[in-house]
Amino acid sequence: MNKYFEYNDNTANSHKFWQISQKSKNVTVSYGRIGIANPHQIVKEFDNKDLALAFAEKKIEEKQKKGYLQV
C-alpha cells in the first residue's frame, strides 16, 4: 500500500504533504512542506503484517479528519 495526501490552506499559507506506505511488517511515513528537498521520514517495524496495516489505516483516518485529501 502506498498513499499520498496533501493539505492546502491558502489563508494560513500552509501547503503540506503526507505519504504512507506499508510493505510487509514495515510502515514508512514521509511528510513536510510541498516542494521541500529532504522531507522527514519515519520507518516503523511491527510484529506482523496485520498490525502494520492497522496502524497505517488508523493514521490515514487521522489525517483525513484533519483535512488532508488523497491525491
N, C-alpha and C positions, 0 to 999 in steps of 0.2 A: 504494500500500500504506500502511495506517495500522494500527498495532498498539499496544495498551496493556497494560502489565503492572503488577502490584502485588507487593510483598514485605511480609509481616506476620510479625513475631516478637514475640509478647506478652511473652516472658521478658526480652527486651532493650528492650522498649518502642520497637520500630522499625517504622514504618509508612510505606513509601516507594512511589513510583510511578516508572515509566519508560515513555516513549512514543516511538515512532519512526515517522516517515512518510517515504516515498520517492516522489518525483514527478519523473519525467524524470531529470535528472542531479543532482538535489539530494536530500540526506538531512537531515532535521531531527530532532534528539533533544531531548526535554524530560524533566526529571527533578527530583525533590525529595521532600520530605515531603508526604504526602497532606494536602490542605487548605491548602497554602501559597498565598498570593496571587500571587506572582510567581516561578514556577519557573524554574530555569536552562534555557537553550535554546541549542543549538549547531546551526549550519547548515553543512553541508559540500557543496561542489560537486565533482563528478567529471568526467572527460573524456567519459564516455558513460554511458548508462542501465544497461548490464550491470555496470559497475564499482560504480555506486551500489547496485544491487540486491545484489550480492555482499557489499558492506560491511554493508548492513542485515541480511542473513541471518546473517552472522558475529556481529554484535553481539547479535542475538536469541538465538542459540545460547549466547553467553557469559552473558547474563542468566538464561536458563533453568537453566544449570548452577549459578548462584548461588542459585537458589531462587525466582526471580520467576515468577509464574503469570499467564498471559494472561487478561484479564477480558473 
